[in-house]
């Protein structure tokens, strides 16, 4: 199929989703870069909308021999979405959780106004939903994992966070027009890929001139205690999970315990 072939989303977005109409013009085919049209019958490259989430994930087309762990990491987080929403049951509980940490609180306070924001590798979208509570923003959370995005959109829909929208995507092939976003956030994501620099470069193209990109990566020294605990768990079994203070006692319910344990100590890459 030629790069200039038209691309389509397979079904129209349900009526009443006002946020959708604000981002339609931002979306592009992740393969050709052409604007996407809504049409259920036309030919050309087609992308499904499942549960209100457009499936705009396009696999990498890298040279033979170049390592690609995208499918492995995607499968891992499909099985264990991280973090889950087990302890969040309202807008207020999400705001309270975000306020307990420095990053989300300061980011929310210091974002330009108005702003179009992309969170690349949003996981279950807690940060995207939190940032989308402000009236003068458009926030798009993009991730490869459909199960994570369904949790994100479920919370969004229950509490009418209408400025946030979610898209299934490959961060190496972001399905947006170049120079779209005022801010791109990718926190704790690029180090789970085979090519962190390539992922960064793909995302930067989507920034407006003068835009801001926030990147969170593991610190080589700060990560050492986790790596030591991971090695001990590999050698002696999961019974040593209590070496992690977050996993001791009953501070986490079973779902959150499993999500944290697998994310920290069983990642595939």
N, C-alpha and C positions, 0 to 999 in steps of 0.2 A: 504494500500500500504506500503510495507516495506521501511525502511529508505534508503536502498541501491538501490532502483529502480532508473533507469536513469531518468534524467530530461532534458527537451528540451525547447528551444525557438522556437516558432511556425513558424517563417519565417526568412529568411535571411535579414540582414541589407542591405539597398540599396547600390549599388556600389557608390564609390566616397566619402564615409564617412570614411576617413582615421583614424579619432580619434577612431572609433569603433574597428578597428583592434588592437589598442593599449590597449584596456581594456578587450577584450574578455577573456583573460587568468585570469583576476582578478575576474570574475563573478562566483558565486556559487549558487546552489539551496538554497533558504532561509529556506527550511524545512530539507533537508537531508545534506546539505553542500557539495554535490557532484558537480563536474565541470558540467557546462551547455554545451550542444551541440546544434548546429543549425540543425534542421531537421523538415520538415513540416509534415511528415507522421508517424514517429515512435511513439510507445506507451510510457507509463510512464507519469510522471508528466510533464505538459506542461504549458508554460507561453507565453502570447501573446506579440507581438510588435505592438503598436498602435501609428501611427504618428511618427514612428522612436524612440519611447520611450518604452523600455522593461518593461512590467508590472510584476515586481518581488515582489509585495506586498503579503506577507503571513500573514493571521490573527494570532493573539495571541492564544495560546492554554494554557490558565492559569487555575489553579484549580478553581473548582466551588466556588463561593462566593468572589473571588478576583475581585475588581472593575476594569473595563476596559472602558475608555472613548475614545479609539482610533477612533471608528466609528463615534461618535458624533463630535469630533474635525475635522476629515477628511471631513465630510459632510459640516461643517461650512465653511471651507476654500475652498471647491469646489465651494460654492456659492459666496464667496468673496475672490478671490486670493489676497494675500498681500505680498509686495506692487505691484502695477501694473506698466506698462511701459508707461503710458500716457505722461510723460514729457521727455521720452528718445527716440531719433530718430537717434542715431549714436553711434559709439564707443566713440567718443569724449565726448558726453553728459554723457555717463555712467562713463567715467574716471573723468569728472568734478564733478559729483555727489559723487563718491567715495572719491574724494580728499577733499570734504567739511567736511568729518567725520574723526575722529582720527582712529577708529578701522580698517576700510578697508585699509586706506593709510599705516598705520604702519604694518599691517599684510602682505600686498603686498611687502613691503620693506624688511621685516625680515624673510620671509619664506626661508627655506633652498633651495639650488639649486644643482641639479635638485630635484623635489619633486613630489610625488603622493599625492593628497589632496582629502579628502572626506568632503563635506559639508552636514551634516546629518540634515534634516529638512530645505532644501534650499528655500522652498517657491517658489517664481517666479524666483529664481536663479540669482538675480542681482550680489551678491557677487561672485558666481561661475563663471559667465561670465566675471566679472572684473578680477578675478585672472587668468582665462584661457587665457588672452591676452598675457601672457608671454610665450616665445617659449620653455622654459625648464621645463614645468610643464604638468602633467596630472591632471585635476580637474574633479571630479565626484560630481554632485549635486543630492542628493537623497531626495525624499519627498513622502508623502502618497497621495497627491492630484494631480490628472491628469490634471485638468484645470490650476493649477499653473505651472506644468511642461511644458504644451504646450506653455504658454507664454514665459517661459524660453528658450525653444528650438527654438521658433519662432524668438526671438531676436538673439540667437546664429547663426541660419542659415542665417538670413538677413545680418549679418555683419561678417560671416565666422570666428567665434571664434572657431577654429578647435581643440583646446586643451581641450575643455570642453564637457562633455557628461552628460546626465540626465537619471535617473533611478527611476521608481516608486517603493518605498520600505517601509517597516515597520522598524523603527529604532530599535525595539526590536529583529528583525530578519534580520540583514543587509546581503544582498546577495553577500558577498565577502569572499574571502579566508582570514583566520586569518593571521595577521602580514603582511598586504598588504600596509598600508598607512604610509607615513612619518608624516602626519598631519591630524587630524580629528577636524573639527570645528562644533560645535552645539550651535548656538547662539539664545537665545530666544525660545527654543524648549522644553527642558525637563520638564519645569514647566507646560506645557500643557498636560502632560501624568499622568496616575495613579501611575506610579512607576519611578520617576526620577532616583533613584539609579540603578534600573534594566536596564534602557535605557543606562545609562552611562557605566555600566559594559559590556553590549553587544557591544558597540562601541569600548571600549578600547581593546577588543580582536582583533580588526581589525588593530591595530597599530603595526608597526614594533617595535622591541626592541629599546628603546631610542627615540621612536617617541613622538610627542607632541599632546596633546589634549587641545583645547580651548573651555571652557564652559561659556556661558552667561546665567545668571539666574536673575530673578527679585530680587531687593534688598528690604528687608522687610520695611525699612524706606523710601527709595526713591520712593517706589510704593504707599505710603499712599495718596498723592494728587490725583492720578488716581482713587484709590479705593473710596475716598470721592466723587469725581465727578461722578463716576459710580453710587454710591448709590443715589445721588441727581437726576440723570437722571432717574433711576428706579422709584423714588418716584414722580417726577414732569414732566417727559416726555422729549422727545428728544429736545425740545426747549432750554434746558439748555446746549446743546452741545457747545455753545459759551463760556462756562467756560474754555474750552480747547483753549489755545491761537492759536494752529495750525488750529483750525476750525473756527476761527473768520475771518471776511472779505472775500476776494476773492483770497487768496494766493494759494488755491488748486482748481483744476477743480473738477467737480462733481464725477468722478470716483475715484480720489485720496481721496476726502473728505469722500466718503462712505467707502472706504477700511480702512482708518485710524479710522473712527468712529466705525465701526463694530469690528475691531481688538481690540481696546482699551476698548470699553464700552458695547459690546454685546457678548463677548466670552462665549462659553458653559462650559469652565473649566479653 
